Amino acid sequence: MLALPLLETALPSGALETLGTQAGNTAGETVMQLVGNPAALGVGIGLVIAAVLVFLFIKKIVINSILGVIAWAVVYFVFGIKLDLVASLVVSVIFGLAGIGVMLVLRFFGIM
């Protein structure tokens, strides 16, 4: 088994306590620089707003994709309109209801 001599050395007594105290003091000084800073408040509020907008945007994309797959399944299995399996499924997942609508229009005109 490979022995690592660095891990086998003993640490001086109180070394970890000193390191923890220094890290705590440095973190405390950094936090105190942000207290009462309007720029930090503005950045924080901006990040919260950005997170909410991203969440709402992604939620709409996921819902649209799910509705597209459901519409594809209804068109393919219930109505028996045989579109190209892989292409129509991929388009309906990516573009949702609009994608399956375009596929049906292309099928109607005989392009697909």
N, C-alpha and C positions, 0 to 999 in steps of 0.2 A: 504494500500500500504506500502511496506517495505521501510523505510527511512534509508539511509546510512549516519551516522553522519560524516564520514570521508569526504564525498563529500560536506557536508554543511559548513565545516570550511573555513574561509577566509584565503587566502594566504597573507603573508606579502608583502607590496608594493615593487616592483622591484625584487621579487624572480624569476619570469620567465625570466626576462631580464638577471639576473646574471647567471641563469642556461644556457641560450642560449649562453651567452658570453663564459662561461667555456667550453661548448661543442664545440663551434666554434674554440676556441684556441687549444683544444686538437686535434681536427680533423686537423687543420692547421699544428700542430707540426708533426703529424703522416704522413701527405702527404709530408711534407718537408724532412722527413727521406727517402722517396722513390725517391725524385728528384735526378737524376744523379746516381742512383743505378743500375749497370748493371744486377744484379740478378733480379730486378723487371722488367727490359726490357725483359730479357730472358724468365721469366715466362709469361709475357704478350704475347709475340710472340708465345710461345709454346701453350698457351690456344687458340689463334686465329687459329693456324694450326690444333689443335685437333678439334675445332668446325667445321672447313671446312671439315675435313676428316669424321667426324661423319655425317654431313649433306649429303655428297656425298654417303656414305655407306647406310644410311637410304633411300635415294632417289632411289638407285638401288634396294633395297629390295621391296619398294612400287611398283615400275614399274614392277618388276618381278611378284609380286602377282597379279597385275591388268592384266598383259598379261596371267597369268595362269587362271584367272577367265574367261577371254574372250575366251581362247582356250577351256576351259571346256564347256562353253555355246555353242560354235560352234560344238564341238563333240557331245554334248548331244542333242541339239535341231535341228541343221542343218543336221548332218549326221545320227542322230537317233541311235547312239551307246549308249545303256542304261547301264551305269555303276551304281554301287551303289551310290545313290544320295548324302548322307551325307559324306561318306568316300571319294569319288572322289572329291567333292567340297572342303573339308577340305585339302586334299593333294594338290590340285591345288592352293589353296590360300597360303599354307605354302611354298611349293617347286616350285611354278610357272610352267613354261613350262616343266621343267624336271619331275615334279610330274605327270602331266597329261600324259606325254609320257610314264612313267613307268606304269601308270594305263592302258594305251592302250596296252602295251606289255603284261601285265598280263592278260588282256582280250583276246588277241590273243592266248595265250597259254592255255587258259581255266582255269587259276588259280583263276580268279576273275569272 
